[in-house]
């Protein structure tokens, strides 16, 4: 990154953090963000101006949860766009659309979904196996 870009980015971040409003990435705009922020930092617990001491770190993205995925019915069967079921194909946990819609309420939320729908899917698949 060219030095002048880093300096400009640093200055912009500090200006936004000082105002407490992140116009670029909206940090601290949701209740979820604010809950995990630092309550001693005001006016936005997710932003504070940075000091002059900078350190660069490599960031590798990871996947914690999903707010999308394959749509499934109440038995965990994957659905097509016309709501018809793809027989024999199930989805649950992070491969299925989140039961919370387009939000992710917090760490562990998909564990409960995985357990509940894992049980439901197993029961449904077992019933079908016995019938066939």
C-alpha positions in Angstrom: 0.0 0.0 0.0 1.4 3.4 -0.8 2.3 5.4 2.3 0.0 8.3 1.4 -3.0 5.9 1.2 -2.2 4.5 4.6 -1.8 8.0 6.1 -5.2 9.1 4.5 -6.9 6.0 5.7 -5.6 6.4 9.2 -6.7 10.1 9.3 -10.2 9.2 8.0 -10.6 6.4 10.5 -9.6 8.7 13.4 -12.0 11.4 12.2 -14.9 8.9 12.0 -14.0 7.3 15.4 -13.8 10.7 17.0 -17.4 11.4 15.8 -18.5 7.9 16.8 -20.1 7.2 13.4 -18.4 4.8 11.0 -19.8 6.0 7.6 -17.5 3.5 5.8 -18.2 0.2 7.5 -21.0 1.0 10.0 -19.1 -0.5 13.0 -21.2 0.0 16.1 -24.4 0.6 14.1 -26.2 -2.6 15.4 -27.1 -3.7 18.9 -25.0 -6.8 18.3 -21.9 -4.7 17.6 -22.5 -2.5 20.6 -23.0 -5.4 22.9 -19.6 -6.8 22.2 -17.9 -3.3 22.2 -16.0 -1.6 25.0 -18.6 0.3 27.1 -15.8 2.6 28.3 -15.3 4.0 24.8 -17.7 6.8 23.9 -19.5 7.8 21.9 -19.3 4.5 20.0 -18.1 1.4 22.0 -16.7 -0.1 18.7 -14.6 2.8 17.6 -11.8 4.9 19.2 -9.2 7.0 17.5 -5.9 5.1 17.0 -2.6 6.3 18.4 0.4 7.2 16.2 1.9 3.7 16.8 0.8 1.5 14.0 1.4 -2.2 13.5 0.4 -4.2 10.5 -1.0 -7.7 10.9 -2.2 -10.2 8.3 -5.9 -11.0 8.6 -7.3 -14.2 7.3 -11.1 -14.4 7.0 -13.0 -17.2 8.6 -16.6 -18.3 8.7 -18.4 -18.2 12.0 -22.0 -18.4 11.0 -24.3 -17.9 8.1 -27.2 -15.6 7.3 -28.0 -17.5 4.2 -27.7 -21.0 2.7 -30.0 -23.6 1.3 -33.7 -23.2 2.1 -35.1 -26.1 3.9 -38.6 -27.1 5.1 -39.6 -28.0 8.6 -38.0 -31.5 8.2 -34.7 -30.1 6.9 -35.4 -31.1 3.3 -33.8 -28.7 0.8 -36.3 -26.8 -1.2 -36.1 -25.5 -4.8 -37.0 -21.9 -5.6 -40.7 -23.0 -6.2 -40.8 -24.5 -2.7 -40.8 -28.1 -4.0 -38.6 -30.5 -2.0 -35.5 -32.2 -3.4 -36.1 -35.7 -2.1 -33.2 -37.2 -0.1 -31.3 -33.9 0.2 -31.2 -32.4 3.7 -29.5 -29.3 5.1 -29.0 -28.1 8.6 -26.6 -26.0 10.7 -24.4 -23.6 8.7 -25.3 -25.2 5.3 -29.0 -24.3 5.7 -30.6 -20.9 5.7 -30.5 -19.4 9.2 -33.7 -19.7 11.2 -33.0 -16.1 12.4 -33.3 -14.8 8.8 -30.7 -12.2 7.8 -29.3 -11.7 11.3 -26.8 -13.6 13.4 -27.7 -13.2 17.0 -24.4 -14.4 18.5 -21.9 -17.1 19.1 -23.4 -20.5 19.5 -26.7 -19.7 17.8 -26.1 -22.1 15.0 -25.2 -24.9 17.5 -28.8 -25.0 18.8 -30.2 -25.0 15.2 -27.8 -27.8 14.3 -28.9 -30.0 17.3 -32.6 -29.4 16.8 -32.6 -29.9 13.1 -30.1 -32.7 13.3 -32.6 -34.6 15.4 -35.6 -33.6 13.1 -33.7 -34.7 10.0 -32.6 -38.0 11.5 -36.2 -38.8 12.6 -37.6 -37.9 9.1 -34.9 -39.8 7.2 -35.4 -42.8 9.5 -39.2 -42.8 8.9 -38.6 -42.7 5.1 -36.1 -45.6 5.3 -38.6 -47.7 7.2 -41.4 -46.9 4.7 -39.1 -47.9 1.8 
